[in-house]
Amino acid sequence: MADKQSFYITTPIYYPSNKLHIGHSYTTVAADTVARFQRLKGKDVMFLTGMDEHGQKIQQKAAEAGKSPQDFVDEMAVGIKKLWQLLDISYDRFIRTTDKQHEEAVSKIFQKLWDKDAIYKGAYEGWYCTPCESFWTESQLKENKCPDCGGAVERTQEESYFFRLSQYGQPLLDYYAAHPDFLKPEASRNEMLRFIEQGLEDLAVSRTSFDWGVKVPFDPKHVIYVWIDALSNYITAMGYPDDADGDFARYWPADVHLMAKEIVRFHSIIWPAILMALDVPLPKHVYSHGWLLMNDSKMSKSKGNVVDPVVLAERYSVDAVRYFLLREVPFGLDGNFTNEALVERINSDLANDLGNLLSRTTAMVNKYFDGVLPETREAAPLDDELAELAAKSYEEVDRYLENMQFSYALAAIWRLISRANKYIDETEPWKLGKDRAAAARLAAVLGNLCETLRVASVLLYPFLPQSSAAILTRLGQSAEVALENARFGLFSSPTPILAGSPLFPRLDLKTEIAWLDEQLEARAAAAAATGAVPATPALAPAAETAAAEAAVPEGVALIEYSDFSKLRLLVAQVTACERVKGADRLLKSTLDLGNGETRVVVSGIAESYAPEDLPGRQVILLENLKPRKIRGIESAGMLLCAEDSDGKLYLLGVDGKVSPGSAVS
Ligand code: ME8
């Protein structure tokens, strides 16, 4: 192990104040995918997740449930670990902040900060949000509510210890400047830089109004602020401070802390400042992703508008849930969770594209060769395209996963799958099957399809471990996945290929929507009966209200800024363009989005532009439009155009040359 390069990835440690929902699963599945991928790359991976069990909120929840806080969190821990087991989360370590070793380490960390004069004693007067466990000054409140969750805040006056956060503004700015990749994506980085530039205030880091937490070692009527306790988990889980030569030396600094944007401030300002005060190196990267929204509002345990991942995984399979989470929304952006989108993704991508490719291929190998492909195969030039695309898909998946671009990585794998489906249409194996003389060509065609499926299943493994193993087994291959197998030329068929039942059965949209709505109604009714959470119609598609419609001129919808901000508009540079065969109005453009990212978009502009007009031109791309297949080509995005009264289209551009990938807002 010592010669392997380490890779340490973390999720937030979640509050066990309620059952975890699909939002928590989102971060954890993403982290799991990265961890699995890095293991495939040969890294010595440490994947840490866990539970944030102290604090006022947990104490209150336990009291409401008539339990001691320890009993309460112990019970929640069982459910949370079960959830991660169900979702195939391959964590290496699970930390609970009530672990003895962690509590002792937090106490030592606080003592160290005190000894270094990074902490002093004072009095706190301000506002406290219990669901977020956050302190706020009067000016930070939004309409007298918590600026993070919009919930009620309590006036708090307490003697408190303070961390000298105000002294870390300049060191943090210097650190950000020297490490441009420290905090991603760019929007988070800019927001945090603005926050630091406004001036940081010292942070109250102890409470006296409750006692469920780690005591301040030299003043036990104070409990250490839950965020200091929680953030420390990333180093205490590695043995800090006592066992600094063991896992701490091996894995720290972490390669990436993953979380959603509402807690990026804690991870990219408070946590680095604490580490600076402790003289501990900072994590290499902090990556904040967007929110899964329901009805345009963040899913949250305290709001009650949550989707239960267990219900979804049990009905649609774990891999369908994992796929949907990582495919539907580009990581980093917010995205609405709707039942329709879930069912449609399962049908179009998993049942149709992937499932059909497997069913058709295995059925034909059985029909024409009794499950065993002969070794005599006759290659044709068309086959090279498939092999080349397979090699390219591997490179793309690698590049995208190194940058947390899960949806793009999956789109790259689906380009390969779609190409293979098209290859079936082009080679027409059912015709070859009728001609005895074409047996060697038929064997080659089916062999290439098996190769594609084999390569796709290697690439899919980090995302969909169960399906990857199922495909390999159906193809008679070892289910042991190795990254060096993600290329053509390695398929052999010593054991018969199995036909078998569909990998992902097709769903009836209407039935599923009705079923999902029923689950939600039952849940809302249960919540209303216990008063635990508001009875939000959780998964209903975003509904425009009659009142809003009435205020709008006919045919024109008024939108909020939040609607506009869902559009991801970018400057893209056209690198290649060609006509789409058999379609007079369509051009297929390849775009450079900067940082090595490329896109293919099909646009109906061929009557206004010739293909040679476009390369070199900068255009405006709507980047987060759902990809669509047009004439067999997956088109991911839309080029913006103005349309003249005679129907001629004019591509929008920028007034000057800018870097590809620049945001348009
Ligand atoms: O904040 N969309 O715990 P928490 C996307 N204990 N991600 C979501 C989400 C949503 N709707 N809802 C939750 C805490 N998440 C602290 C963390 S770490 C030192 C302490 C995910 O239970 C996302 O990762 O409120 C978010 O940051 C985290 O759960 C918040 O979990």
Boltz pocket constraint, residues with backbone or C-beta under 6 A from the ligand:
constraints:
  - pocket:
      binder: B
      contacts: [[A, 11], [A, 12], [A, 13], [A, 14], [A, 15], [A, 16], [A, 22], [A, 23], [A, 24], [A, 26], [A, 27], [A, 52], [A, 227], [A, 230], [A, 231], [A, 232], [A, 258], [A, 259], [A, 260], [A, 261], [A, 262], [A, 263], [A, 290], [A, 291], [A, 292], [A, 293], [A, 298], [A, 299], [A, 300]]
      max_distance: 6.0
